[in-house]
Amino acid sequence: MQDDDVLIGCLMEESWLTLEQVAAACSVEPGWLIRHIEEGLFPHAESVAGTWRFSGASLLRARRMRQLERDFDAVPELAALMADLLEEMDTLRAQRGRDGR
């Protein structure tokens, strides 16, 4: 399966995804996510009773990081920094939209 074949849908924020689900959605091995978590690159990932769980925002972050690493041969830390900046831009755009500008 190619990255383009992954279905993109709308996730509800109350829903949680498992490590395996996020890895499959990003076309990576679960070990890729574990390494990034251990390096502190997924600040919102939660471990509950020894099971990692991820929000929809974490899935978007994982996809962005994976794409940056793949397309630009970026090191994980740089991909995480770019993901932070893209998340901030998304937040600012949403605020701007609510303000009616």
N, C-alpha and C positions, 0 to 999 in steps of 0.2 A: 504494500500500500504506500502510495506517495503522500507527501504532506498535503498536497492539494485535495486529496481524496477525503480528508477528515471533515466530517460534517460540522458545521458551525450552527449552534442553536442558542437560544436564550436561556440562561440559567437564572434560577431564582436565588437570591442571596441567602435564603434560609437553607438552601440545599448544600450539602457537603459532598465532595468527591474524594475518593480514595486515592492513594498514591498510584495504584495500578491504573485507575481510570484516567488520571492526569497524564501519566506516562504514555498511555495508549493514544490519548487525544493529541499529544505532542509528537508522536512517533519516536519516542526515546525509551531507553531501558529504565526501569525503576531506579537503578543505581545512579543514573544521571541526576535524578531529582534528589536522592539521598545525599550525593556529594555536594550539591548546591545548597541543600538545607544545612548540612554540617558546616559549610563555609559562611553561613549567615545570609545567604542571598535570597531567602524566602522568609521575610520577617513575620508574615501572617500565617504561615503554616502552623498547625496545631497538632500535638500528639495527645490523643485521648486513649488512655488504657493501652498504650503501646502501639496505637494505630494512627498513622498520619492522616489528616484530613485537610482538604483545601477548599477554599471558596471559589466562586466564579472569577473573582478578581485575581486570585492566585493562578487559575488556569490561563487567563489572559496574559499574566506576567510570564508564565512558563513558556507559552507560545512565542511571545516576543523575544524572550531570551534565547530560546532555541533557534529562532530565525536569524537573530543577530550573530550568534555563534556560527551558524552554518553559512550564511550568506557573506559575512565579512571576516570569517575566521577570527572572531573576537574572543578574547579570553573571558571567562565567566564573570569576573568582576566588572569589566567594561560593559558587558551585556546587561548586567544588573543595574549599573549606573544609567545606561540608556533607558532601560525599562522604568526606572524611577522618574526620569525626565518625561517620558511619554505618559506615565500615570499622572504626573503633575499637570501636564498639558490637558489631559482629559478632564481633570478636576476643574481647571480654570475655564475650559470651554463650557462645561456643565454649569458653572456658576454664572458665566456670561449669558448663557441661554436663559437661566432663571431670572436674571436681571433685565431681560428684554432688550439687550443691545444687539 
